[in-house]
Amino acid sequence: MDDYPLLGMFFTILWFFLFVAWISVVIGVLSDIFRSADISGAGKAGWTLLVVVLPLLGVLLYLISRGNSMQERDIQEAARREQALQAYIRDVAGTPAPTATTRPPTP
């Protein structure tokens, strides 16, 4: 590596970004564990312990066993946040929710 300082810098940057990606995956899995309503408290403790003690194995097992439901929870959370945002905007603007019988004002 001493003959190729640019290559060494490239590998250092690559490892740094892989580390950041790994940290984001672990945080995403841990947040999904605590967000899941269908896992009991003991189950959450078990998954958390597995992810903390054996991170690679724990994350892979969690993604294999609960990966599909993880996506469904993300979609439900996004829909809930969108509804809350729309309700807040309507509340601040002072306009009622649109219905099928109301028409927009004509200029």
PyRosetta script that sets phi, psi and omega in degrees:
from pyrosetta import init, pose_from_sequence

init()
pose = pose_from_sequence("MDDYPLLGMFFTILWFFLFVAWISVVIGVLSDIFRSADISGAGKAGWTLLVVVLPLLGVLLYLISRGNSMQERDIQEAARREQALQAYIRDVAGTPAPTATTRPPTP")
pose.set_psi(1, -20.0)
pose.set_omega(1, -179.1)
pose.set_phi(2, -67.7)
pose.set_psi(2, -26.8)
pose.set_omega(2, -179.8)
pose.set_phi(3, -80.7)
pose.set_psi(3, -15.8)
pose.set_omega(3, -177.2)
pose.set_phi(4, -126.5)
pose.set_psi(4, 78.1)
pose.set_omega(4, -178.0)
pose.set_phi(5, -66.8)
pose.set_psi(5, -31.8)
pose.set_omega(5, 178.8)
pose.set_phi(6, -68.1)
pose.set_psi(6, -39.3)
pose.set_omega(6, 177.7)
pose.set_phi(7, -66.2)
pose.set_psi(7, -38.6)
pose.set_omega(7, 176.8)
pose.set_phi(8, -63.6)
pose.set_psi(8, -40.2)
pose.set_omega(8, 177.4)
pose.set_phi(9, -65.6)
pose.set_psi(9, -39.5)
pose.set_omega(9, 177.8)
pose.set_phi(10, -60.2)
pose.set_psi(10, -46.6)
pose.set_omega(10, -179.9)
pose.set_phi(11, -66.6)
pose.set_psi(11, -34.6)
pose.set_omega(11, 176.6)
pose.set_phi(12, -64.1)
pose.set_psi(12, -45.0)
pose.set_omega(12, 178.1)
pose.set_phi(13, -64.9)
pose.set_psi(13, -41.0)
pose.set_omega(13, 178.4)
pose.set_phi(14, -60.7)
pose.set_psi(14, -47.6)
pose.set_omega(14, 179.4)
pose.set_phi(15, -64.1)
pose.set_psi(15, -36.9)
pose.set_omega(15, 178.0)
pose.set_phi(16, -62.5)
pose.set_psi(16, -47.5)
pose.set_omega(16, -179.3)
pose.set_phi(17, -67.8)
pose.set_psi(17, -34.7)
pose.set_omega(17, 174.8)
pose.set_phi(18, -65.1)
pose.set_psi(18, -38.0)
pose.set_omega(18, 176.8)
pose.set_phi(19, -64.4)
pose.set_psi(19, -43.7)
pose.set_omega(19, 177.9)
pose.set_phi(20, -63.4)
pose.set_psi(20, -40.9)
pose.set_omega(20, 178.0)
pose.set_phi(21, -63.9)
pose.set_psi(21, -40.9)
pose.set_omega(21, 179.1)
pose.set_phi(22, -63.5)
pose.set_psi(22, -44.0)
pose.set_omega(22, 178.8)
pose.set_phi(23, -61.3)
pose.set_psi(23, -41.2)
pose.set_omega(23, -180.0)
pose.set_phi(24, -67.0)
pose.set_psi(24, -35.2)
pose.set_omega(24, 177.3)
pose.set_phi(25, -66.7)
pose.set_psi(25, -44.2)
pose.set_omega(25, 179.9)
pose.set_phi(26, -63.4)
pose.set_psi(26, -42.9)
pose.set_omega(26, 178.1)
pose.set_phi(27, -64.2)
pose.set_psi(27, -40.3)
pose.set_omega(27, 177.5)
pose.set_phi(28, -63.0)
pose.set_psi(28, -41.4)
pose.set_omega(28, 178.9)
pose.set_phi(29, -67.7)
pose.set_psi(29, -44.3)
pose.set_omega(29, 179.2)
pose.set_phi(30, -63.0)
pose.set_psi(30, -40.4)
pose.set_omega(30, 178.4)
pose.set_phi(31, -67.1)
pose.set_psi(31, -34.6)
pose.set_omega(31, 177.4)
pose.set_phi(32, -69.3)
pose.set_psi(32, -34.9)
pose.set_omega(32, 177.4)
pose.set_phi(33, -60.5)
pose.set_psi(33, -47.1)
pose.set_omega(33, -177.4)
pose.set_phi(34, -75.9)
pose.set_psi(34, -21.1)
pose.set_omega(34, 179.4)
pose.set_phi(35, -83.0)
pose.set_psi(35, -21.4)
pose.set_omega(35, -176.4)
pose.set_phi(36, -67.4)
pose.set_psi(36, 124.7)
pose.set_omega(36, 177.6)
pose.set_phi(37, -87.4)
pose.set_psi(37, -17.3)
pose.set_omega(37, -177.1)
pose.set_phi(38, -90.8)
pose.set_psi(38, 4.3)
pose.set_omega(38, 175.8)
pose.set_phi(39, -106.9)
pose.set_psi(39, 134.2)
pose.set_omega(39, 178.8)
pose.set_phi(40, -73.3)
pose.set_psi(40, 172.9)
pose.set_omega(40, 179.2)
pose.set_phi(41, -62.7)
pose.set_psi(41, -40.5)
pose.set_omega(41, 177.8)
pose.set_phi(42, -66.7)
pose.set_psi(42, -37.4)
pose.set_omega(42, 177.1)
pose.set_phi(43, -64.4)
pose.set_psi(43, -41.5)
pose.set_omega(43, 177.8)
pose.set_phi(44, -64.1)
pose.set_psi(44, -40.6)
pose.set_omega(44, 178.1)
pose.set_phi(45, -64.7)
pose.set_psi(45, -40.1)
pose.set_omega(45, 179.0)
pose.set_phi(46, -65.0)
pose.set_psi(46, -47.0)
pose.set_omega(46, 178.7)
pose.set_phi(47, -63.1)
pose.set_psi(47, -42.3)
pose.set_omega(47, -179.7)
pose.set_phi(48, -63.2)
pose.set_psi(48, -43.8)
pose.set_omega(48, 179.1)
pose.set_phi(49, -62.3)
pose.set_psi(49, -42.0)
pose.set_omega(49, 178.9)
pose.set_phi(50, -63.6)
pose.set_psi(50, -42.5)
pose.set_omega(50, -179.1)
pose.set_phi(51, -69.4)
pose.set_psi(51, -34.4)
pose.set_omega(51, -178.7)
pose.set_phi(52, -78.3)
pose.set_psi(52, -42.0)
pose.set_omega(52, -175.8)
pose.set_phi(53, -79.0)
pose.set_psi(53, -45.5)
pose.set_omega(53, 179.0)
pose.set_phi(54, -122.5)
pose.set_psi(54, 79.3)
pose.set_omega(54, -169.9)
pose.set_phi(55, -58.9)
pose.set_psi(55, -48.8)
pose.set_omega(55, -175.8)
pose.set_phi(56, -64.7)
pose.set_psi(56, -48.7)
pose.set_omega(56, 179.7)
pose.set_phi(57, -65.8)
pose.set_psi(57, -42.6)
pose.set_omega(57, -178.8)
pose.set_phi(58, -63.3)
pose.set_psi(58, -44.9)
pose.set_omega(58, 179.6)
pose.set_phi(59, -65.9)
pose.set_psi(59, -43.6)
pose.set_omega(59, 179.7)
pose.set_phi(60, -63.6)
pose.set_psi(60, -43.7)
pose.set_omega(60, 178.2)
pose.set_phi(61, -63.7)
pose.set_psi(61, -40.4)
pose.set_omega(61, 179.7)
pose.set_phi(62, -65.2)
pose.set_psi(62, -44.1)
pose.set_omega(62, -179.3)
pose.set_phi(63, -67.1)
pose.set_psi(63, -34.5)
pose.set_omega(63, 177.8)
pose.set_phi(64, -70.6)
pose.set_psi(64, -44.1)
pose.set_omega(64, -173.9)
pose.set_phi(65, -82.6)
pose.set_psi(65, -30.8)
pose.set_omega(65, -174.0)
pose.set_phi(66, -129.5)
pose.set_psi(66, 19.7)
pose.set_omega(66, -176.9)
pose.set_phi(67, -63.5)
pose.set_psi(67, -40.7)
pose.set_omega(67, -179.6)
pose.set_phi(68, -67.0)
pose.set_psi(68, -42.9)
pose.set_omega(68, 179.7)
pose.set_phi(69, -69.8)
pose.set_psi(69, -24.5)
pose.set_omega(69, 176.2)
pose.set_phi(70, -63.6)
pose.set_psi(70, -42.1)
pose.set_omega(70, 178.3)
pose.set_phi(71, -66.6)
pose.set_psi(71, -40.6)
pose.set_omega(71, 179.3)
pose.set_phi(72, -63.1)
pose.set_psi(72, -39.9)
pose.set_omega(72, 178.1)
pose.set_phi(73, -66.6)
pose.set_psi(73, -36.5)
pose.set_omega(73, 176.6)
pose.set_phi(74, -63.4)
pose.set_psi(74, -41.6)
pose.set_omega(74, 179.5)
pose.set_phi(75, -65.9)
pose.set_psi(75, -43.2)
pose.set_omega(75, 178.5)
pose.set_phi(76, -63.7)
pose.set_psi(76, -39.8)
pose.set_omega(76, 179.2)
pose.set_phi(77, -66.2)
pose.set_psi(77, -40.2)
pose.set_omega(77, 177.9)
pose.set_phi(78, -64.1)
pose.set_psi(78, -40.8)
pose.set_omega(78, 178.3)
pose.set_phi(79, -65.5)
pose.set_psi(79, -40.7)
pose.set_omega(79, 178.8)
pose.set_phi(80, -64.1)
pose.set_psi(80, -42.1)
pose.set_omega(80, 178.4)
pose.set_phi(81, -66.0)
pose.set_psi(81, -37.5)
pose.set_omega(81, 178.2)
pose.set_phi(82, -64.9)
pose.set_psi(82, -42.2)
pose.set_omega(82, 177.6)
pose.set_phi(83, -64.4)
pose.set_psi(83, -40.4)
pose.set_omega(83, 178.8)
pose.set_phi(84, -65.3)
pose.set_psi(84, -39.3)
pose.set_omega(84, 178.2)
pose.set_phi(85, -64.8)
pose.set_psi(85, -44.7)
pose.set_omega(85, 179.5)
pose.set_phi(86, -63.6)
pose.set_psi(86, -40.1)
pose.set_omega(86, 177.9)
pose.set_phi(87, -65.4)
pose.set_psi(87, -38.8)
pose.set_omega(87, 178.1)
pose.set_phi(88, -65.7)
pose.set_psi(88, -42.9)
pose.set_omega(88, 179.7)
pose.set_phi(89, -63.3)
pose.set_psi(89, -43.7)
pose.set_omega(89, 177.9)
pose.set_phi(90, -63.0)
pose.set_psi(90, -39.3)
pose.set_omega(90, -179.7)
pose.set_phi(91, -65.9)
pose.set_psi(91, -44.6)
pose.set_omega(91, -178.8)
pose.set_phi(92, -70.3)
pose.set_psi(92, -39.4)
pose.set_omega(92, -178.6)
pose.set_phi(93, -76.6)
pose.set_psi(93, -19.7)
pose.set_omega(93, 179.1)
pose.set_phi(94, 76.0)
pose.set_psi(94, 23.8)
pose.set_omega(94, 178.8)
pose.set_phi(95, -107.1)
pose.set_psi(95, 144.9)
pose.set_omega(95, 178.2)
pose.set_phi(96, -73.1)
pose.set_psi(96, 163.3)
pose.set_omega(96, 176.8)
pose.set_phi(97, -66.2)
pose.set_psi(97, 141.3)
pose.set_omega(97, -179.4)
pose.set_phi(98, -67.6)
pose.set_psi(98, 140.2)
pose.set_omega(98, 176.0)
pose.set_phi(99, -125.1)
pose.set_psi(99, 174.4)
pose.set_omega(99, -178.0)
pose.set_phi(100, -72.9)
pose.set_psi(100, -22.1)
pose.set_omega(100, -175.1)
pose.set_phi(101, -92.7)
pose.set_psi(101, -16.8)
pose.set_omega(101, -179.5)
pose.set_phi(102, -85.8)
pose.set_psi(102, 144.1)
pose.set_omega(102, 178.6)
pose.set_phi(103, -113.3)
pose.set_psi(103, 148.6)
pose.set_omega(103, 175.6)
pose.set_phi(104, -69.5)
pose.set_psi(104, 149.3)
pose.set_omega(104, -179.6)
pose.set_phi(105, -64.3)
pose.set_psi(105, 142.0)
pose.set_omega(105, 178.4)
pose.set_phi(106, -94.3)
pose.set_psi(106, 141.7)
pose.set_omega(106, -178.7)
pose.set_phi(107, -73.4)
pose.dump_pdb("model.pdb")
